[in-house]
């Protein structure tokens, strides 16, 4: 599946500003042109995506959920 195949209207390109890593979940702060978007995702996903401060990502916002995709 490509990023274009995901049906989410509110997509914000940005850069990871901070990662607060926990044992199970982590908080990811993404700096976008519209401001900071925060996502809580599994720590395993942080590792699988190889997210680091400075990584270029897209934050997908749907209702109260924010998903992350690495560019």
Secondary structure, 3 states (H helix, E strand, C coil): CCHHHCCCCEEEEEEEEEEEECCCEEEEEEEECCEEEEEEEEHHHHHHCCCCCCCEEEEEEECCEEEEEEC
